[in-house]
Each structure stands twice: as C-alpha cells, then as structure tokens.
Amino acid sequence: MNILGLHSGATINQHDPGAALVCDGVLVAACEEERLLRIKSPRGFLPIRSIKYCLDIAGLRFDEIDLIIHPGTSHEGVADRIQHYLTHYFGSAPKIRLINHQLAHIAGAYYASGFDQAMCMSYDSYGDQLSGATAIGDKGGIKILNTIPHNNSLGTFYGTMTIYLGFLGGEDEYKVMGLAAYGKEGVDLSPFASTTPDGYNIDIDNMCRHVVPNATVFEAHYSENLLNLLGGPRRLPEGPVSQFDCDVAFATQRTLEKCISSLAKKLHRETGLRKLCVSGGVALNCVANHVLLKLPFIDEIYICPPATDRGLAFGCALEGANMVGERISGKPHMYLGREYSNDEIQEALQLTGHSFRKSENPMREAANMLFNGKILGWFQGRSELGPRALGNRSILADPRRPEMKDEINKKVKFREEFRPFAPSVLEERAMDLFDMDSPSPFMTITYPVRSKWREKLGAVTHVDGTARVQTISRDTNPRFHSLVREFGALSGVPVVLNTSFNTRGEPIIETPLDAVRTFNGTGLDALFIGDFVVSKPIQPRLQNHVTQ
C-alpha cells in the first residue's frame, strides 16, 4: 500500500506542516513544507508542496495513494477539512484516518528505533489537548499507558523560560540549552516545575493565563508570579546577555533534566524495560537526552531525529504502515529528500551566471580547503529530514581552530556568539574522541569530549566540555565519510565542524538555487555542490586607517 503521512494547518493554527510516504513497507520520502516554502516553522499552511515533492520522489500520482494518516483526534471536523483541501488541490482524496498527536510523536521514535520492545515517552508544548504520553512499543504496536494534560507541560515550561530570557518561544529553546553551559547554581525554579512520584508538576500560575494555550509565539507567556520568583533584571529581546541570564538558563535546563528523569523512572517502574524511545519537541534537548542515556536502568536510547512537529507526518506514515501490517524494519536513515543530478545543478549554476568548475575529487579538494582554513557550503545527495544537517546540506569548517566558532557565527550564520557547533566524526573513530559507546548518527545527544581531544577540537567543544556528536557511517553516507576521512589524513583529526546550511531565522536549504543564494549572501569561501565547485573572487581586505 501507498501510505501518506501528513501534518498541516488544518487544525487550530498548526505549525510545521509536512508529508512522508511509505510504499509497501518502505519509507520512500519525507519533507518539511518549510524547506520548499522558505518560511521557518510556518503556521496555518497546508503541505501541498511537500505532498507533490514526495510523490515526485516515488514516481507516483496522487490517485495512487491508498491511505492518509494525520494527527488531530481532538479537533472536530479535521478529516472533512483535509478531504476538502486535498480534493481541491489534487482532484480526489483517499481514505483519511486521524491519530492522536502524541501517538504520532511516539510512532516516529519507536518504529524507527529498530527495537523489538521499548518504553516510549513523548513530551512537547501540547497537541490534541495533551502535552505528552508514555507507552510501550512492541511487535503488536504501541500501547499508550498514560497521558499528560496540556496544563502540565514541560514544553510550555521551557518555552515560557525561553521567552522570559528574551528569546522566541517555540523556536529558540536550543539557545537556552546552549546558554545554560555558561551558568551556575543559585536560581531556584522548583516553585515553577518540580518532580513528583508520578513524574513532575508544572505550576501554571507562573504563566499568563490569558495567553495559554492559544497564544502566538511573540506574546510574553510569563506572569507576575515568575517575575517575583526570579527577582533579577529580565533580559529584553535582542539585549545583552548577563550572568544572571546564564544562571536562569542553567536552572531551566537542570529543572527540565530532573523532571524528565523522574518521568522515565516512573515508566521504568511500570514496565521493567531498559530500552527507551523519546520524541516530541522537548526531545530535541540533546543535553537532557544524555542525562536520560546515563540513567542506570537505560541500556539503549533512541531519540526521534525529527522529534518536533516537523516529524509528525513521519510518525503518521510509520503508524499507518503498522496499521496495515507493513511495519518498517530496521533503523531508517534520515536522507529522505530529493537528490539533484549534476545536470540539474549545472543548469541552476548557469541560470545564476556563476562561474564554476567540475572537480575530479570533490571530497579531497574540500578536505584540502578545510585544512587551509576555508569555510565551505556542502550540498550533496538527498536532503535530510529534521532540524539537523547530517552532511548533505551542511556548512563545514576545520574543528581544530577555536576562532572558527566566532567567525562562522559572525559572518556566515549571523547569530549569537554563544551558539556552539557540532562535530561530525567517522563512526569507527568516534569512541576514541568522545565518551560514548554506540553510534549517534542524528545529532540528538551530547557527549563529553575526551580530555586529550578538547584542545584539538576547540571549535566544536562547548564551554562545558561536551559536543553534540554526529557519527558518520561509510554505508549510509559514503561521500561525507570520504570527505572526513580525507581531512583526517591531512590533519590527524577525523572530524569536521558541521552546521546547517542556512542563516539565522531561515530553513535549511533544499535546492541548488537555495544553496547559491545562501552562498552569495554569507561569508562562505566556496560551495561544493554535486561534483561542482563555486568560488568567490578574492577581495582585498579592508585596511584599518585610523590614525594613532
């Protein structure tokens, strides 16, 4: 059967629409609408572009889709609205089944984990009137054990603190996670969020009741209670970051870690299982994921790579496959977007008027440029699903040079200086450099950098001595693996700095034209796109003529 998982704005102003396609038990394609629309986390949009995109990859017509799965069981009339817009855009609509938002999150983690049996948790802001759920996944499917109401939300807690710190709620939580490493003990958030025997409790008196739960991300979700609790000066949006801000971020992060650990302990007591699958927006907190991994009763953990609502279509497609007895086997990779041929790339480059040349060995040439301090755009193969660049739509640099962190943040990404970058390391060497004992291909967990490597990896080691590691498999991504191997042969360091190919506030690039546009608008030194290399003309450096 051809099963299409969808997530769209056909409920209450939903964000992050997308589509995913399973054909006869094979995960064929998946795409976030933002990559094609070029609006980050769009709200209220329908996944029209991503549906066409997935069909194009599979070589299918829309009338060959047998079943559509979509979240939204708590919203009246959703199935009718989906049928109406699909018929409008595509001329027909197949059978539509709705599943709960939290089940879709859990399905995206469990069915992709490859585990026979596992504990499952989801936690986010809210969806289908819930902020989370716990479950068991086994050969019979997913059995929900407990649900968490929307007014006891870890996602809303962390989002409220994100807004309090002057960042954008529902989007900038990762900034708080990064900032936390600069903080110290001293701020007590237990009156806001605390552990309980059943998991945790969130006191919503610290939020503005008139903006929960249907506020925009631009409103101030915190209440006077929270201002009185914290007492210190609050950071204004775009304002300077103080030590107090760092300490608040530290407390926010540690409070989250305590709460999710408490929830995991309760789930383990109920099930006795030792493998854990996690999804939902909060599951992108890779520092907290390492805390879960280190719990004494966890043997293995799988974090859904597109854990946020960007992955709901992915989870819906996998749950749909299970419904019809065509469950996905093994752990699927996340290279589920389009691949562009050299002919398509050449046509795009000619259209832009860029001079370019074909490289005999792009991996070796790119490694040499990295070794010589260049910052590169790297556009290869099928695009990745989810918020992490996994080596196909990436910006790359030399991880040995500590100054690279500030240079890329300033002249390429145009973002805050405290934001860290990830190391992509050869899978076969990862355990030598990082304190880890299994591959981590999706950048979903931070690991300590081994002490003798911290100085050698100055651009990717965070201030707390950790890094959000991506391990690269020769089987899954041979071209990226080859590049890092070549760089390792030159430098003695089998790692490259890897960050998403985008600028602040924009989605990761998707097409060759996106790559060229971002290349032109940033301080990237060269673009490797397919087998072609695009460089910029050398400009004379500005001289400082200030008279002493």
Salt bridges, closest charged atoms under 4 A:
ASP16 OD2 - HIS15 ND1 2.71
GLU32 OE2 - ARG35 NH2 3.57
GLU32 OE1 - ARG310 NE 3.28
GLU33 OE2 - ARG49 NH1 3.36
GLU34 OE1 - ARG310 NH2 3.22
ASP63 OD1 - ARG61 NE 2.97
GLU64 OE1 - ARG61 NH1 3.81
ASP124 OD2 - HIS101 NE2 2.98
ASP124 OD2 - HIS105 NE2 3.17
ASP128 OD1 - HIS75 NE2 3.95
GLU171 OE2 - LYS40 NZ 3.28
ASP172 OD2 - LYS175 NZ 3.44
ASP205 OD1 - ARG209 NH2 2.35
GLU238 OE2 - ARG504 NH2 3.42
ASP247 OD2 - LYS184 NZ 3.02
GLU257 OE2 - ARG254 NH1 3.26
GLU270 OE2 - LYS266 NZ 2.69
ASP299 OD2 - ARG274 NE 2.92
GLU300 OE2 - LYS275 NZ 3.44
ASP309 OD2 - HIS15 NE2 3.38
ASP309 OD1 - HIS101 NE2 3.33
ASP309 OD1 - HIS105 NE2 3.24
GLU344 OE2 - ARG338 NH2 2.63
GLU365 OE2 - ARG357 NH2 2.24
ASP398 OD2 - ARG400 NH2 2.60
ASP398 OD2 - ARG401 NE 3.13
GLU407 OE2 - LYS411 NZ 3.04
GLU416 OE2 - LYS175 NZ 2.88
GLU416 OE1 - ARG419 NH1 2.84
GLU416 OE2 - ARG504 NH2 3.21
GLU428 OE2 - ARG474 NH2 3.90
GLU428 OE2 - HIS481 NE2 3.00
ASP432 OD2 - ARG429 NE 2.99
ASP435 OD1 - ARG450 NH2 3.94
GLU486 OE2 - ARG364 NH2 3.16
ASP514 OD2 - ARG38 NH1 3.91
ASP514 OD1 - ARG517 NH2 2.63
ASP531 OD1 - ARG479 NH2 2.98
